[in-house]
């Protein structure tokens, strides 16, 4: 409860989740970090493609 108050979270569950996620990140080794970075890049590329498709769709709607 003291940690919840210190962190400013209304819910102890939020505090627990935040610090559990933080503990996971701190314990990663270089290989695991590399895997996460590669996945982040894949997701970034996928999101860019989705955004391009949405923009193209919106532009084609304007032309019709």
HTML snippet that shows the backbone in 3Dmol.js (N, CA, C, O; Angstrom):
<script src="https://3Dmol.org/build/3Dmol-min.js"></script>
<div id="view" style="width:600px;height:400px;position:relative"></div>
<script>
const pdb = `
ATOM      1  N   UNK A   1       0.826  -1.196   0.000  1.00  0.00           N
ATOM      2  CA  UNK A   1       0.000   0.000   0.000  1.00  0.00           C
ATOM      3  C   UNK A   1       0.869   1.257   0.000  1.00  0.00           C
ATOM      4  O   UNK A   1       0.521   2.252  -0.636  1.00  0.00           O
ATOM      5  N   UNK A   2       2.010   1.216   0.718  1.00  0.00           N
ATOM      6  CA  UNK A   2       2.893   2.375   0.736  1.00  0.00           C
ATOM      7  C   UNK A   2       3.435   2.662  -0.660  1.00  0.00           C
ATOM      8  O   UNK A   2       3.538   3.819  -1.068  1.00  0.00           O
ATOM      9  N   UNK A   3       3.781   1.599  -1.390  1.00  0.00           N
ATOM     10  CA  UNK A   3       4.279   1.768  -2.758  1.00  0.00           C
ATOM     11  C   UNK A   3       3.182   2.334  -3.657  1.00  0.00           C
ATOM     12  O   UNK A   3       3.464   3.175  -4.511  1.00  0.00           O
ATOM     13  N   UNK A   4       1.953   1.894  -3.483  1.00  0.00           N
ATOM     14  CA  UNK A   4       0.832   2.408  -4.270  1.00  0.00           C
ATOM     15  C   UNK A   4       0.674   3.907  -4.028  1.00  0.00           C
ATOM     16  O   UNK A   4       0.520   4.683  -4.972  1.00  0.00           O
ATOM     17  N   UNK A   5       0.712   4.300  -2.782  1.00  0.00           N
ATOM     18  CA  UNK A   5       0.567   5.719  -2.443  1.00  0.00           C
ATOM     19  C   UNK A   5       1.748   6.511  -3.003  1.00  0.00           C
ATOM     20  O   UNK A   5       1.562   7.589  -3.566  1.00  0.00           O
ATOM     21  N   UNK A   6       2.963   5.979  -2.850  1.00  0.00           N
ATOM     22  CA  UNK A   6       4.156   6.642  -3.345  1.00  0.00           C
ATOM     23  C   UNK A   6       4.096   6.838  -4.861  1.00  0.00           C
ATOM     24  O   UNK A   6       4.472   7.892  -5.374  1.00  0.00           O
ATOM     25  N   UNK A   7       3.619   5.812  -5.571  1.00  0.00           N
ATOM     26  CA  UNK A   7       3.584   5.880  -7.031  1.00  0.00           C
ATOM     27  C   UNK A   7       2.413   6.725  -7.550  1.00  0.00           C
ATOM     28  O   UNK A   7       2.413   7.150  -8.705  1.00  0.00           O
ATOM     29  N   UNK A   8       1.421   6.963  -6.693  1.00  0.00           N
ATOM     30  CA  UNK A   8       0.288   7.785  -7.093  1.00  0.00           C
ATOM     31  C   UNK A   8      -0.820   7.024  -7.795  1.00  0.00           C
ATOM     32  O   UNK A   8      -1.741   7.630  -8.341  1.00  0.00           O
ATOM     33  N   UNK A   9      -0.740   5.703  -7.786  1.00  0.00           N
ATOM     34  CA  UNK A   9      -1.796   4.897  -8.417  1.00  0.00           C
ATOM     35  C   UNK A   9      -2.994   4.773  -7.488  1.00  0.00           C
ATOM     36  O   UNK A   9      -2.835   4.661  -6.273  1.00  0.00           O
ATOM     37  N   UNK A  10      -4.179   4.794  -8.054  1.00  0.00           N
ATOM     38  CA  UNK A  10      -5.384   4.589  -7.251  1.00  0.00           C
ATOM     39  C   UNK A  10      -5.549   3.129  -6.866  1.00  0.00           C
ATOM     40  O   UNK A  10      -6.098   2.814  -5.810  1.00  0.00           O
ATOM     41  N   UNK A  11      -5.071   2.245  -7.725  1.00  0.00           N
ATOM     42  CA  UNK A  11      -5.261   0.815  -7.509  1.00  0.00           C
ATOM     43  C   UNK A  11      -3.922   0.140  -7.212  1.00  0.00           C
ATOM     44  O   UNK A  11      -2.917   0.407  -7.872  1.00  0.00           O
ATOM     45  N   UNK A  12      -3.926  -0.735  -6.211  1.00  0.00           N
ATOM     46  CA  UNK A  12      -2.728  -1.517  -5.905  1.00  0.00           C
ATOM     47  C   UNK A  12      -2.402  -2.448  -7.066  1.00  0.00           C
ATOM     48  O   UNK A  12      -1.233  -2.752  -7.307  1.00  0.00           O
ATOM     49  N   UNK A  13      -3.434  -2.907  -7.794  1.00  0.00           N
ATOM     50  CA  UNK A  13      -3.213  -3.777  -8.955  1.00  0.00           C
ATOM     51  C   UNK A  13      -2.396  -3.070 -10.025  1.00  0.00           C
ATOM     52  O   UNK A  13      -1.525  -3.683 -10.643  1.00  0.00           O
ATOM     53  N   UNK A  14      -2.667  -1.785 -10.254  1.00  0.00           N
ATOM     54  CA  UNK A  14      -1.910  -1.019 -11.244  1.00  0.00           C
ATOM     55  C   UNK A  14      -0.449  -0.932 -10.829  1.00  0.00           C
ATOM     56  O   UNK A  14       0.447  -1.115 -11.653  1.00  0.00           O
ATOM     57  N   UNK A  15      -0.212  -0.656  -9.569  1.00  0.00           N
ATOM     58  CA  UNK A  15       1.155  -0.562  -9.055  1.00  0.00           C
ATOM     59  C   UNK A  15       1.872  -1.895  -9.219  1.00  0.00           C
ATOM     60  O   UNK A  15       3.014  -1.934  -9.676  1.00  0.00           O
ATOM     61  N   UNK A  16       1.209  -2.985  -8.850  1.00  0.00           N
ATOM     62  CA  UNK A  16       1.812  -4.303  -8.964  1.00  0.00           C
ATOM     63  C   UNK A  16       2.151  -4.628 -10.408  1.00  0.00           C
ATOM     64  O   UNK A  16       3.245  -5.114 -10.695  1.00  0.00           O
ATOM     65  N   UNK A  17       1.226  -4.366 -11.315  1.00  0.00           N
ATOM     66  CA  UNK A  17       1.471  -4.647 -12.732  1.00  0.00           C
ATOM     67  C   UNK A  17       2.647  -3.830 -13.241  1.00  0.00           C
ATOM     68  O   UNK A  17       3.508  -4.360 -13.942  1.00  0.00           O
ATOM     69  N   UNK A  18       2.697  -2.542 -12.898  1.00  0.00           N
ATOM     70  CA  UNK A  18       3.777  -1.673 -13.360  1.00  0.00           C
ATOM     71  C   UNK A  18       5.128  -2.187 -12.881  1.00  0.00           C
ATOM     72  O   UNK A  18       6.067  -2.287 -13.671  1.00  0.00           O
ATOM     73  N   UNK A  19       5.236  -2.509 -11.611  1.00  0.00           N
ATOM     74  CA  UNK A  19       6.517  -2.945 -11.074  1.00  0.00           C
ATOM     75  C   UNK A  19       6.883  -4.356 -11.518  1.00  0.00           C
ATOM     76  O   UNK A  19       8.068  -4.674 -11.608  1.00  0.00           O
ATOM     77  N   UNK A  20       5.907  -5.205 -11.798  1.00  0.00           N
ATOM     78  CA  UNK A  20       6.201  -6.529 -12.340  1.00  0.00           C
ATOM     79  C   UNK A  20       6.749  -6.392 -13.758  1.00  0.00           C
ATOM     80  O   UNK A  20       7.706  -7.074 -14.124  1.00  0.00           O
ATOM     81  N   UNK A  21       6.141  -5.506 -14.560  1.00  0.00           N
ATOM     82  CA  UNK A  21       6.641  -5.258 -15.908  1.00  0.00           C
ATOM     83  C   UNK A  21       8.056  -4.691 -15.859  1.00  0.00           C
ATOM     84  O   UNK A  21       8.914  -5.082 -16.651  1.00  0.00           O
ATOM     85  N   UNK A  22       8.296  -3.777 -14.938  1.00  0.00           N
ATOM     86  CA  UNK A  22       9.617  -3.175 -14.774  1.00  0.00           C
ATOM     87  C   UNK A  22      10.639  -4.240 -14.380  1.00  0.00           C
ATOM     88  O   UNK A  22      11.758  -4.236 -14.895  1.00  0.00           O
ATOM     89  N   UNK A  23      10.279  -5.140 -13.488  1.00  0.00           N
ATOM     90  CA  UNK A  23      11.183  -6.210 -13.065  1.00  0.00           C
ATOM     91  C   UNK A  23      11.529  -7.126 -14.230  1.00  0.00           C
ATOM     92  O   UNK A  23      12.669  -7.578 -14.344  1.00  0.00           O
ATOM     93  N   UNK A  24      10.556  -7.407 -15.100  1.00  0.00           N
ATOM     94  CA  UNK A  24      10.812  -8.242 -16.274  1.00  0.00           C
ATOM     95  C   UNK A  24      11.834  -7.582 -17.187  1.00  0.00           C
ATOM     96  O   UNK A  24      12.755  -8.241 -17.671  1.00  0.00           O
ATOM     97  N   UNK A  25      11.677  -6.285 -17.423  1.00  0.00           N
ATOM     98  CA  UNK A  25      12.580  -5.550 -18.318  1.00  0.00           C
ATOM     99  C   UNK A  25      13.989  -5.510 -17.740  1.00  0.00           C
ATOM    100  O   UNK A  25      14.966  -5.693 -18.467  1.00  0.00           O
ATOM    101  N   UNK A  26      14.096  -5.277 -16.466  1.00  0.00           N
ATOM    102  CA  UNK A  26      15.411  -5.182 -15.820  1.00  0.00           C
ATOM    103  C   UNK A  26      16.169  -6.501 -15.920  1.00  0.00           C
ATOM    104  O   UNK A  26      17.397  -6.505 -15.999  1.00  0.00           O
ATOM    105  N   UNK A  27      15.453  -7.612 -15.917  1.00  0.00           N
ATOM    106  CA  UNK A  27      16.095  -8.924 -15.906  1.00  0.00           C
ATOM    107  C   UNK A  27      16.425  -9.463 -17.300  1.00  0.00           C
ATOM    108  O   UNK A  27      16.939 -10.577 -17.404  1.00  0.00           O
ATOM    109  N   UNK A  28      16.149  -8.717 -18.375  1.00  0.00           N
ATOM    110  CA  UNK A  28      16.427  -9.196 -19.725  1.00  0.00           C
ATOM    111  C   UNK A  28      17.921  -9.207 -20.010  1.00  0.00           C
ATOM    112  O   UNK A  28      18.656  -8.320 -19.575  1.00  0.00           O
ATOM    113  N   UNK A  29      18.364 -10.229 -20.754  1.00  0.00           N
ATOM    114  CA  UNK A  29      19.751 -10.238 -21.201  1.00  0.00           C
ATOM    115  C   UNK A  29      19.827  -9.637 -22.612  1.00  0.00           C
ATOM    116  O   UNK A  29      18.806  -9.269 -23.192  1.00  0.00           O
ATOM    117  N   UNK A  30      21.037  -9.541 -23.151  1.00  0.00           N
ATOM    118  CA  UNK A  30      21.226  -8.881 -24.452  1.00  0.00           C
ATOM    119  C   UNK A  30      20.456  -9.563 -25.576  1.00  0.00           C
ATOM    120  O   UNK A  30      19.907  -8.888 -26.447  1.00  0.00           O
ATOM    121  N   UNK A  31      20.408 -10.896 -25.566  1.00  0.00           N
ATOM    122  CA  UNK A  31      19.699 -11.625 -26.618  1.00  0.00           C
ATOM    123  C   UNK A  31      18.202 -11.326 -26.559  1.00  0.00           C
ATOM    124  O   UNK A  31      17.567 -11.114 -27.592  1.00  0.00           O
ATOM    125  N   UNK A  32      17.647 -11.308 -25.365  1.00  0.00           N
ATOM    126  CA  UNK A  32      16.213 -11.025 -25.206  1.00  0.00           C
ATOM    127  C   UNK A  32      15.897  -9.587 -25.626  1.00  0.00           C
ATOM    128  O   UNK A  32      14.856  -9.332 -26.232  1.00  0.00           O
ATOM    129  N   UNK A  33      16.778  -8.663 -25.310  1.00  0.00           N
ATOM    130  CA  UNK A  33      16.588  -7.274 -25.727  1.00  0.00           C
ATOM    131  C   UNK A  33      16.639  -7.180 -27.239  1.00  0.00           C
ATOM    132  O   UNK A  33      15.847  -6.458 -27.846  1.00  0.00           O
ATOM    133  N   UNK A  34      17.561  -7.900 -27.849  1.00  0.00           N
ATOM    134  CA  UNK A  34      17.680  -7.909 -29.304  1.00  0.00           C
ATOM    135  C   UNK A  34      16.406  -8.446 -29.962  1.00  0.00           C
ATOM    136  O   UNK A  34      15.951  -7.910 -30.972  1.00  0.00           O
ATOM    137  N   UNK A  35      15.841  -9.497 -29.388  1.00  0.00           N
ATOM    138  CA  UNK A  35      14.595 -10.074 -29.904  1.00  0.00           C
ATOM    139  C   UNK A  35      13.462  -9.047 -29.797  1.00  0.00           C
ATOM    140  O   UNK A  35      12.668  -8.895 -30.726  1.00  0.00           O
ATOM    141  N   UNK A  36      13.391  -8.346 -28.664  1.00  0.00           N
ATOM    142  CA  UNK A  36      12.356  -7.330 -28.487  1.00  0.00           C
ATOM    143  C   UNK A  36      12.534  -6.175 -29.474  1.00  0.00           C
ATOM    144  O   UNK A  36      11.553  -5.664 -30.015  1.00  0.00           O
ATOM    145  N   UNK A  37      13.775  -5.765 -29.706  1.00  0.00           N
ATOM    146  CA  UNK A  37      14.021  -4.687 -30.661  1.00  0.00           C
ATOM    147  C   UNK A  37      13.621  -5.099 -32.073  1.00  0.00           C
ATOM    148  O   UNK A  37      13.048  -4.304 -32.818  1.00  0.00           O
ATOM    149  N   UNK A  38      13.922  -6.339 -32.440  1.00  0.00           N
ATOM    150  CA  UNK A  38      13.538  -6.837 -33.762  1.00  0.00           C
ATOM    151  C   UNK A  38      12.020  -6.868 -33.891  1.00  0.00           C
ATOM    152  O   UNK A  38      11.480  -6.496 -34.933  1.00  0.00           O
ATOM    153  N   UNK A  39      11.340  -7.301 -32.859  1.00  0.00           N
ATOM    154  CA  UNK A  39       9.868  -7.353 -32.883  1.00  0.00           C
ATOM    155  C   UNK A  39       9.290  -5.956 -32.978  1.00  0.00           C
ATOM    156  O   UNK A  39       8.324  -5.725 -33.705  1.00  0.00           O
ATOM    157  N   UNK A  40       9.895  -4.999 -32.226  1.00  0.00           N
ATOM    158  CA  UNK A  40       9.443  -3.611 -32.293  1.00  0.00           C
ATOM    159  C   UNK A  40       9.571  -3.085 -33.720  1.00  0.00           C
ATOM    160  O   UNK A  40       8.675  -2.396 -34.210  1.00  0.00           O
ATOM    161  N   UNK A  41      10.665  -3.402 -34.383  1.00  0.00           N
ATOM    162  CA  UNK A  41      10.860  -2.962 -35.771  1.00  0.00           C
ATOM    163  C   UNK A  41       9.829  -3.595 -36.699  1.00  0.00           C
ATOM    164  O   UNK A  41       9.300  -2.930 -37.590  1.00  0.00           O
ATOM    165  N   UNK A  42       9.544  -4.876 -36.490  1.00  0.00           N
ATOM    166  CA  UNK A  42       8.510  -5.543 -37.295  1.00  0.00           C
ATOM    167  C   UNK A  42       7.161  -4.857 -37.108  1.00  0.00           C
ATOM    168  O   UNK A  42       6.446  -4.598 -38.076  1.00  0.00           O
ATOM    169  N   UNK A  43       6.824  -4.569 -35.867  1.00  0.00           N
ATOM    170  CA  UNK A  43       5.545  -3.913 -35.583  1.00  0.00           C
ATOM    171  C   UNK A  43       5.491  -2.508 -36.173  1.00  0.00           C
ATOM    172  O   UNK A  43       4.458  -2.089 -36.696  1.00  0.00           O
ATOM    173  N   UNK A  44       6.597  -1.787 -36.091  1.00  0.00           N
ATOM    174  CA  UNK A  44       6.666  -0.452 -36.672  1.00  0.00           C
ATOM    175  C   UNK A  44       6.430  -0.516 -38.183  1.00  0.00           C
ATOM    176  O   UNK A  44       5.671   0.282 -38.732  1.00  0.00           O
ATOM    177  N   UNK A  45       7.088  -1.474 -38.853  1.00  0.00           N
ATOM    178  CA  UNK A  45       6.912  -1.627 -40.299  1.00  0.00           C
ATOM    179  C   UNK A  45       5.475  -2.022 -40.639  1.00  0.00           C
ATOM    180  O   UNK A  45       4.903  -1.523 -41.609  1.00  0.00           O
ATOM    181  N   UNK A  46       4.902  -2.906 -39.849  1.00  0.00           N
ATOM    182  CA  UNK A  46       3.519  -3.326 -40.076  1.00  0.00           C
ATOM    183  C   UNK A  46       2.560  -2.154 -39.887  1.00  0.00           C
ATOM    184  O   UNK A  46       1.632  -1.973 -40.675  1.00  0.00           O
ATOM    185  N   UNK A  47       2.783  -1.367 -38.849  1.00  0.00           N
ATOM    186  CA  UNK A  47       1.943  -0.193 -38.607  1.00  0.00           C
ATOM    187  C   UNK A  47       2.082   0.827 -39.737  1.00  0.00           C
ATOM    188  O   UNK A  47       1.093   1.434 -40.149  1.00  0.00           O
ATOM    189  N   UNK A  48       3.287   1.016 -40.232  1.00  0.00           N
ATOM    190  CA  UNK A  48       3.500   1.930 -41.354  1.00  0.00           C
ATOM    191  C   UNK A  48       2.725   1.469 -42.587  1.00  0.00           C
ATOM    192  O   UNK A  48       2.129   2.280 -43.296  1.00  0.00           O
ATOM    193  N   UNK A  49       2.740   0.175 -42.829  1.00  0.00           N
ATOM    194  CA  UNK A  49       2.003  -0.386 -43.967  1.00  0.00           C
ATOM    195  C   UNK A  49       0.499  -0.184 -43.787  1.00  0.00           C
ATOM    196  O   UNK A  49      -0.195   0.192 -44.732  1.00  0.00           O
ATOM    197  N   UNK A  50       0.004  -0.427 -42.601  1.00  0.00           N
ATOM    198  CA  UNK A  50      -1.419  -0.225 -42.319  1.00  0.00           C
ATOM    199  C   UNK A  50      -1.797   1.232 -42.532  1.00  0.00           C
ATOM    200  O   UNK A  50      -2.812   1.527 -43.163  1.00  0.00           O
ATOM    201  N   UNK A  51      -0.985   2.142 -42.010  1.00  0.00           N
ATOM    202  CA  UNK A  51      -1.257   3.571 -42.185  1.00  0.00           C
ATOM    203  C   UNK A  51      -1.252   3.968 -43.656  1.00  0.00           C
ATOM    204  O   UNK A  51      -2.074   4.779 -44.084  1.00  0.00           O
ATOM    205  N   UNK A  52      -0.333   3.404 -44.430  1.00  0.00           N
ATOM    206  CA  UNK A  52      -0.285   3.683 -45.860  1.00  0.00           C
ATOM    207  C   UNK A  52      -1.550   3.189 -46.556  1.00  0.00           C
ATOM    208  O   UNK A  52      -2.098   3.877 -47.416  1.00  0.00           O
ATOM    209  N   UNK A  53      -2.007   2.008 -46.186  1.00  0.00           N
ATOM    210  CA  UNK A  53      -3.219   1.456 -46.783  1.00  0.00           C
ATOM    211  C   UNK A  53      -4.434   2.307 -46.426  1.00  0.00           C
ATOM    212  O   UNK A  53      -5.292   2.550 -47.276  1.00  0.00           O
ATOM    213  N   UNK A  54      -4.512   2.754 -45.198  1.00  0.00           N
ATOM    214  CA  UNK A  54      -5.626   3.602 -44.774  1.00  0.00           C
ATOM    215  C   UNK A  54      -5.599   4.911 -45.550  1.00  0.00           C
ATOM    216  O   UNK A  54      -6.630   5.365 -46.047  1.00  0.00           O
ATOM    217  N   UNK A  55      -4.428   5.511 -45.653  1.00  0.00           N
ATOM    218  CA  UNK A  55      -4.297   6.780 -46.367  1.00  0.00           C
ATOM    219  C   UNK A  55      -4.664   6.607 -47.844  1.00  0.00           C
ATOM    220  O   UNK A  55      -5.355   7.454 -48.411  1.00  0.00           O
ATOM    221  N   UNK A  56      -4.212   5.527 -48.466  1.00  0.00           N
ATOM    222  CA  UNK A  56      -4.554   5.261 -49.861  1.00  0.00           C
ATOM    223  C   UNK A  56      -6.046   5.067 -50.029  1.00  0.00           C
ATOM    224  O   UNK A  56      -6.637   5.539 -51.000  1.00  0.00           O
ATOM    225  N   UNK A  57      -6.658   4.368 -49.077  1.00  0.00           N
ATOM    226  CA  UNK A  57      -8.106   4.160 -49.135  1.00  0.00           C
ATOM    227  C   UNK A  57      -8.852   5.471 -49.008  1.00  0.00           C
ATOM    228  O   UNK A  57      -9.826   5.706 -49.724  1.00  0.00           O
ATOM    229  N   UNK A  58      -8.409   6.323 -48.109  1.00  0.00           N
ATOM    230  CA  UNK A  58      -9.053   7.626 -47.934  1.00  0.00           C
ATOM    231  C   UNK A  58      -8.878   8.487 -49.167  1.00  0.00           C
ATOM    232  O   UNK A  58      -9.803   9.197 -49.562  1.00  0.00           O
ATOM    233  N   UNK A  59      -7.727   8.437 -49.771  1.00  0.00           N
ATOM    234  CA  UNK A  59      -7.480   9.204 -50.989  1.00  0.00           C
ATOM    235  C   UNK A  59      -8.318   8.701 -52.153  1.00  0.00           C
ATOM    236  O   UNK A  59      -8.777   9.497 -52.973  1.00  0.00           O
ATOM    237  N   UNK A  60      -8.523   7.395 -52.237  1.00  0.00           N
ATOM    238  CA  UNK A  60      -9.337   6.855 -53.330  1.00  0.00           C
ATOM    239  C   UNK A  60     -10.805   7.221 -53.122  1.00  0.00           C
ATOM    240  O   UNK A  60     -11.536   7.399 -54.096  1.00  0.00           O
ATOM    241  N   UNK A  61     -11.247   7.336 -51.866  1.00  0.00           N
ATOM    242  CA  UNK A  61     -12.620   7.752 -51.589  1.00  0.00           C
ATOM    243  C   UNK A  61     -12.854   9.181 -52.047  1.00  0.00           C
ATOM    244  O   UNK A  61     -13.938   9.510 -52.528  1.00  0.00           O
ATOM    245  N   UNK A  62     -11.853  10.024 -51.903  1.00  0.00           N
ATOM    246  CA  UNK A  62     -11.955  11.407 -52.310  1.00  0.00           C
ATOM    247  C   UNK A  62     -12.061  11.532 -53.816  1.00  0.00           C
ATOM    248  O   UNK A  62     -12.770  12.402 -54.322  1.00  0.00           O
ATOM    249  N   UNK A  63     -11.360  10.667 -54.535  1.00  0.00           N
ATOM    250  CA  UNK A  63     -11.341  10.723 -55.996  1.00  0.00           C
ATOM    251  C   UNK A  63     -12.648  10.230 -56.622  1.00  0.00           C
ATOM    252  O   UNK A  63     -12.968  10.600 -57.752  1.00  0.00           O
ATOM    253  N   UNK A  64     -13.389   9.417 -55.916  1.00  0.00           N
ATOM    254  CA  UNK A  64     -14.619   8.837 -56.474  1.00  0.00           C
ATOM    255  C   UNK A  64     -15.714   9.839 -56.561  1.00  0.00           C
ATOM    256  O   UNK A  64     -16.814   9.513 -57.008  1.00  0.00           O
TER     257      UNK A  64
END
`;
const viewer = $3Dmol.createViewer("view");
viewer.addModel(pdb, "pdb");
viewer.setStyle({}, {cartoon: {color: "spectrum"}});
viewer.zoomTo();
viewer.render();
</script>
